Structures are given as C-alpha cells and as structure tokens.
Amino acid sequence: MVSSEPKGPANVVKTASPLKANKTPGKPANGQKFKPGGAGGAKKFDKSGGGPGKKFDKPGAGGARKFDKSGSGSFRKFDKSGPTGDKRLGGNKFAEGNKFRGKPQTQPQAPAEGEKQDWNKFKKEKKDLKLKRKSAKDTYEISKEANQIHEKLRCRRTENKDNLVEQIYKVLNVGDTISKVVKAHDTARVIQSMLKYASPALRAEISEKLLPFTVDMCQSKYAQFCVQRMLKYGAPATKAKLVDSLYGHIVRLAGHSIGSGLLDTMYQSATPKQRIFMRQEFYGDLYRKAKDSNVKTLSDTYKEATNMKASILGSVKANLDHVANKQLVDSSLVHAVMLEYLRACDEDEEKLEETVTAFAALVPHMLSTKEGSEAGVICFYKSTPKNRRAIIKNIKEHLLKIATHEHGHVFLISLLNALDDTKATKKAIYDHLHEDLKALMSNQYGRRVIQWLVAPGDTTCFHPEFIRTVEEGLAFGKKEKELRRKEILEQIEAPIAQSIAEDAAFWLSNSHIGLVTADILNHIQGESYEKAAAALAQVVAQPEWRISADAAGPLPQDKKKPHNDVEAIIAEATKQRRKLLNVESSSDDENEEDNNDDDDEDEEDEKEQKEAAEDDAEPKLKKAKKEPKKPKAKEEEPAAPLVSGIEEAGMHIVLKKILKNDGKQEGTPFSQHLLQNLSSAVLKAWLGVNRACFVLLKLVEDCPSLLEDCKKAIAAERSLSQILADRKTPGAKLLAAKLDIGK
C-alpha cells in the first residue's frame, strides 16, 4: 500500500511517537500485553497490518520502517536525499554543499531501456570528452604545434631536419615548458627526435635545459628515452654533466625499476673518478653531498678511524638490502659495491652470513660482470651447506647461459672445484649440461667448463693465474683435491664418450673443438676411450673429410664501433642516406632502403607502438610495417669456408696431439684404428699433402709396432710407392726415409 499522507518533515513527527512508545522499556502502553493479533494488538514481528507497534514494518499506511528506501511517511535512518537536497551519509559528492566534491566527470549518456545504442554518437561523445580533457592542460596548444612539426621531422625523405628542430625548440623554449612535456608519451618522442637530428650546438643547448631534471627523467616511463638519446648522441662533456647531475640520488636510482638500468649504463661510460664518487654514496649519507677524492674503495673510509667501520658497513648493508629487496642487483655499480663489502666483512662472519643468505637467491643475476662473478664466488665459498644448496637450485635453470658467459663460466668452474659431494655435483650440474653439450662445445667459454671437468688444473689448457684463483676454493672443502677430481671424471667420461661416438664429425668440426676433443681423449680411459677413438678415426679416414676453416671465437675488436666521434658517425650516415634517396626512387628500392636504416628508428617504432598500446592514445597506422625476418637477415652471415681437414693447420696440431698421447692408453690406440680405416684412395690423397705425410710420420714414430703395417699398406700398390718417391715435400721425404721407400 502507498500512504496518502503528505511527504516531508511533518510525516516524521507523526511516526516518531509510535517508535518511541515501542522502544520504552517495561510494560507496553495502556497496560496491554503482547497479543498474537487483534485490532489494537502489538505484534512483535508483525509483517502486515496497520498497528503502530511494529518493529520491522513493511510498506503500509503510516508504517515506520527502520531501513526504508521508498514510500511516504517513513522515517529513514540513512537518508541519501532529503527534502532540502542535503545529505547525511553519502549522496551526490559533486553537490555544491559538499566540501569534498571533486572535479565533475561527465560521461556519455547511456541509452534508455529498450532503445538501441548509437555507437557512432557514443564514440564521438567520448572523443570530444577526451579532447576537452586534453585541452584543459596549459601545454596543449604548444604540444599540438610541436607534434605537427615533428611529423615532418620524422619522415625519412625530409631534408634540412636541423631547421625543423630549431622551429620545435622555439615553440617549446617558453618558461618551464620543456620540463613539463618531457614526461608525456607524445612530446617525449618529439624531444628524442630533437636530440637525434639537432646540430651539435643546439643539441648541447637542449641538453643543458634538460640536465636539471635528469633525476626525475630517469624515473619517468617516457622521459627515460630522452636520457638514453642524450647518452647516445651527446658530446663527451654532456655525458659527464649527465653523470654529475645524479650525485646525491645514486642509491635511490639504484633501487628504482626504471632508473637502475640507466644508472648502470652511465656507470659503465663514466670516468674512473666518477665511478668512485658513485660508489661512495653507498658508503653512507656522509658521502651523498660531499665527495672525497682520497676514498677510492670501501676500506679507505675507515682506514684512519677504525671505530667507524661498524657504522659504515651497516650503512652499506642497508643500501644493498634495499636494492636486493627490489631484485635490481643486475648492475655493475651494485656488483662493485657488493664485492667491496664482502671483502670488508671477511672477519665478521655473522654479518657476512646475513648478507650471503639475502643474496643467495639473486646469484644468477650477479654473474654478468667480473666483480659480480667474484662476489658470487665469495658468497658460495662462505655459505652454509643449506645456502649452497639454495644457490645450486637457483642456477639450475640458467646453467647453459652461465656456462657460456664470459664471467659466469668462472663462477661455475669455481663451484665445481669446491663441492665435495661429487655425485650431487654430477646430478645437479653435469646432467643438466649434458643435453646441451654441443652448444657448450660451440662456445669458447663453454669449452673451458668441459675442459675443467675433464682436465682440471691442466696448465696446457688454463693459465696458471686462473688455476691459482680457482683453487682458492679448495680451502672451503674437506675432500682431497685429487680424489674429488678423479671421482668427477669417472662419472662423466662415459656420457662424454657416448656423445663423441654418436656424432664424431662434430667433435672434429674445427680446430677449437678438436683441441678439447684431444684433451678428452688424453684423460678418459678403458672402454670409453676405445669407443671415442674408433669413432674419431673413422671421421679422419673419410675421403671427403672437411672442416670449418673459420672457427667461432670472440668478436673482433674492429667490429666494436668507437663512440668518441658521434658527430662524424651521424654526418657520414646522413650523407649515405641522402645518396641512397637520390638514386633509389622505385618502391622496391625504398623497401631495401628501409632495411638499411639504422637500428634506432626500428627501436623507436617498436617503443612507440608499445606506448600507444599502453596509453589511451589514438591508434597509429604503423602496424602494417611488419618485418619479422629482418633480425634473421642480420644474423645470417655467410657460412665459413670448408677446407680439407688433413690440410688445415689447426687440425694438424690436433691430430699430432692425439697421436702423441696415444701410447699412454691401454687397449686399441687411435693410431691403429686410423691405419685400419685408411683406404688406398685416401692414402693416395694423403701422400700428396705435406701435412698428411707428417701425420703418418708421427703415427709410425710414436707407435713402432705400426711401422710394418704402414709400410705394407703403401707397398701393396705400386702407384702409392711411386707417388711417395716422386714427392719433394719435406714430409714426403722424411716418411719415405722412415719406410725405406724409393732407395
């Protein structure tokens, strides 16, 4: 029922008395008891009726409800819209009387019930609302004008780009406009292009404008790319000022997810003095505002005041823990400070154990630099057995990357040399690496790991200084050195021999891999040796045995472009691009030119697309430019030329090394397998090659028992003896003299 009584405050007065009478303690009014029903009876839980004594009354004539949402004449405890428009709890937060009201947000109106949504109108309203919100900013008009000029600037065929940069700079160089627009997703790209295409003088001027805001830019999602352009295209003086502008904020940036990467880049390109000053900020608040040129390492801070050592180390530990908690330890700066701290805490075992425990899970991220690798080795040496197991568990999934890394493989070798439980070592490390044995052998650092497993401490494979450094870990083990190494070799020689037997051609595919193969044959014994030697001899005795003449090795130094003369590089690239633009006019040629563009534009396009996807920016029509095969085209280098294995100089040394150690082995030697597999056609080809004659000479000298067999094999055919006698090479002469042929 709907009440006919008038709405408003008067109704509240009328309904207040029944509620008050109902709440009065003691007996009910008029001396009546509670009755189950009746005209004037008060029901405790009456759901219907017109009596005034209802505690929970539903809609009715004159009924009072405690939580009434609709109806007339009801008293509402939580009324959101009263007769005067005010509100007690809740209501319209944008009302005039609400002091907490914010900025009103008008949204496109939804259609009425039953009406069809006009999506074109809805999109237009939404677009207008977005434009209205953007235009409310004070930099909107300036940003719009700068973006219009930037569209011309970023075009490939635009000439005199430095003039366009000057136009944009005149637009943005108004008050503190640059500091505002550098953090926006669209104008940040404008400033990146300005830093790229500006003249040297203007680039320096723009950089000077941005230097006071470097710390904030390093922590910005989009302004960080402007800092990267300043590092890439800036003059050496600009880069030095860029590093200096970070002083006082080094520790904060090291613990920032965006700033840590930029800080690492700046640390690597900084001068030695700047690196020292950057490390000093980790030593405590004392060095954040004032730098000391006499303090070069952490130990120098308490050299003259030993009572300060505990407080300084405590500050360093707190700063390192702050970085470790955010898992941002993959930084050269953090690695250098960590190594200094671990060396300084050598005497305080309790504090060292706390640090090692905190960094045990982050060891895989510490192996990217030399200092980080040394710090990881110290962490492993000084760890408890529980922490050692945690470190091994954490590196399991990264073993291949660690073993093939310039600094990571040193940590892995040190770990192998310090573990006492050889069975656990094989299970946790070698069994995971065995599946990727070929990948290890193809890498110069991976081969060192295999060599250490087979021939640990061999001075013919490793430098004495490297051996001395690695063997420092023997002091942290209990088992004898020789016993530990013997047990490891006994467990891995059979799997390695099986791998050689399955694909012997790979193990002699170039001279670098061949040298490791020779070391393996020199150390494995028994059945494993015979299996591997027989398979390798069959490969060497093949008539068409060819190997790679250019083995994989470190990148040549001349391929690393110097970054000193940036302006000359940019000018030369600009000239070449202009020449290509003048000559090539067809669309096919344009596609080829796109492939020859520098990597910066490709990276910028990818970043732009990501930024556009993350922000609510308007869609850009650059998704049509798909070049998934472009990186592959760069990686595909011409294959190394194949040469005859017996004629290659490096493989000649490998074969002589195998034959030299052949006499120490038990069972059928490699030389006997080789002689048995040599056919008359192969012998005929070998006798015409000087190095092949020396291999045969080495074979009969180191194994006198095979002298007669070799002589019979050559004398069996008259043509072979004639070839050997007619050859005038040194190897042929010595071999003929040894076999008494041609006299």
Salt bridges, closest charged atoms under 4 A:
ASP46 OD1 - LYS43 NZ 2.21
ASP57 OD1 - LYS54 NZ 2.23
ASP68 OD1 - ARG65 NH2 1.01
ASP79 OD1 - ARG76 NH2 3.61
GLU96 OE1 - ARG101 NH2 3.90
ASP128 OD2 - LYS124 NZ 3.33
ASP138 OD2 - LYS180 NZ 3.05
GLU151 OE1 - ARG154 NH1 3.85
ASP176 OD1 - LYS180 NZ 3.92
GLU208 OE2 - LYS241 NZ 2.63
GLU281 OE2 - LYS291 NZ 2.82
ASP285 OD1 - ARG288 NE 3.32
ASP300 OD1 - LYS303 NZ 3.19
ASP321 OD2 - LYS317 NZ 2.93
GLU340 OE2 - ARG279 NE 3.39
ASP346 OD1 - LYS382 NZ 2.57
GLU354 OE1 - LYS317 NZ 3.75
GLU374 OE1 - ARG343 NH2 2.83
GLU397 OE2 - HIS398 NE2 3.92
GLU406 OE1 - HIS407 NE2 3.87
ASP420 OD1 - ARG484 NH2 2.75
ASP431 OD1 - LYS426 NZ 2.97
GLU465 OE2 - ARG468 NH2 2.38
GLU471 OE2 - LYS481 NZ 3.80
GLU471 OE2 - ARG485 NH2 3.07
GLU472 OE2 - ARG468 NH1 3.24
GLU487 OE1 - LYS479 NZ 3.05
ASP503 OD2 - LYS438 NZ 2.58
ASP519 OD1 - LYS657 NZ 2.94
GLU567 OE2 - ARG203 NH1 2.62
GLU590 OE2 - ARG157 NH2 2.97
GLU593 OE2 - ARG156 NH1 3.45
ASP594 OD1 - ARG156 NE 3.12
ASP598 OD2 - LYS196 NZ 3.55
ASP599 OD1 - LYS634 NZ 2.46
ASP600 OD1 - LYS232 NZ 1.97
GLU601 OE2 - LYS196 NZ 3.74
ASP602 OD2 - LYS630 NZ 2.51
GLU604 OE2 - ARG229 NH2 3.02
ASP605 OD1 - LYS622 NZ 3.45
ASP605 OD2 - LYS625 NZ 3.87
GLU608 OE1 - ARG154 NH2 2.95
GLU608 OE1 - ARG189 NH2 3.27
GLU608 OE1 - LYS622 NZ 3.87
GLU614 OE1 - LYS221 NZ 2.84
GLU627 OE1 - LYS630 NZ 3.64
ASP702 OD2 - LYS698 NZ 3.62
ASP740 OD1 - LYS743 NZ 3.82
